[in-house]
Amino acid sequence: YLCHQGDEGNDMYIIVEGQVEIIDESGREDQVILTEQAGACIGELAALEIIPRVAAMRTKGEVRLLVLQGSHFRSLIHENPDMSQRVIQMLVRKLADATLAEEPVSEPAGAEQPVAEHPGGEKRAK
């Protein structure tokens, strides 16, 4: 393990080679949320804001990582607006992926939209 959920953290990692599993340890059994590949940045939340790790990180086989201390990371994005923008985009993508990965919300009973056929073969919801 690189870290466990709830650990204090300050560093972020860039995966150079190999894979790292991101694990939710909050339930009765650990659950692999996703597996990050070479090129991915992990641990950036703790590097941006010194907070406990929101998930565990476990290497899958041999892995090579670049470690970036939080203070250096924060200085880099403060001094480089372009990098700041890319970090924001990365975080937005990760948030969107995490949101889409959640269980789909089922529609309440009776919420189905009947479909009517219109001239020209179009189908429209009523």
N, C-alpha and C positions, 0 to 999 in steps of 0.2 A: 504494500500500500504506500502511496505517496502521502496520503492523509486520510483521516476519517471525518465523517460528518460531525460538525460541531467543534473540530479542532480550531485553535487560533491559527490564522494564516496571514501571510503578507506577500508571499511570492506567487508569481504566475509562471506557467510553463508553456513552452512551444515544443510540440512533439516533432522531433527531427526524423526518427525512425520508430516504427512499431505502433502499438495500439494501447490506449488507456481507457479502461471502463469507468464510467461515471455511475456511481451507485447510491441509491437511496437507502439509508440504514435506519429510517425512522419507523418502519413497520416491524412485524414479528420476524420476517425474513428479509434479508437484503435483496434489493431488486436492481438489476442493471437497467439504468435509464437509457443509456446509449453508449456506443463505443466510438471514441474519437480516433482519428487516423493521423498519419504524418501530415504536418502543416497546420494542424489545429492548435489554437491557443486555449489553455484551460487554467482555471484558477484566477481569472481576471477580476472577478468580483472582490475577492480578498485583497488583490493588489491595488484596486482602485479605492476601496474603502476598507479599512481594517475591521473586518467582521469575521465571525466564525464561519468555517467552511459550510456551504449549504449542501454539499454532497461529498461522498468519499471518492477517491481516485485510486484505482488499482491498475497496475501495469499488467498487460496480457503478454507474457513472454518477455523477451529482451526489448528494451526501449532506450532510445537516446533522447534526452531532453535538453533544451536550453532553459536555464532558470533566470528569471528577471525579478529582482527585488522590487517590491511595491514602490519604494521611494524613487527608484530609478525610472520605473514605468510612469509614475505620476509626473516626474520632471519631463520625461520625453513627450508626453501628450500635452503638457502645459506649454512647452516650447515649440511644438510642431502642430499647428492647427489642422493640417492635412491628416496627420496621424490621429488626432482627436476625432475627426470626422469618420475615419475608417473604424476606429474602436467603437464609436456609437453605432455605426452600421452593423458591425459584428454582433454587438449586444442585442440590437433590434432583431437580427436574423435568429439568434439563439432564443430570444423570447418568443418569436413567432413559431419556431420549430417546437419549442416546449409546449406552447399553447395548442398547436395542432396535434401533438402527440397524446394529449389528454383524451379520455373517453368522450365520444361524441354525446352530446345532449340529446336525449330522445324527445320527440315532439309529443305534446300532450294529446290524449285521445281526442279524436274528432278534428284535429288540426290539419288533416290532409286536404289538399286543394284539388277539387275535381278538375279534370282537364276536358275542355270542349274542343271539338274540331270545327274550324272555321273555313270558309271558302278559300280555295287555293292550297288546301292541305295543311295550313298552319295549325298548331296546337297551342292553346293559351290556357293558363290557369284562370279559373273563375274567381 
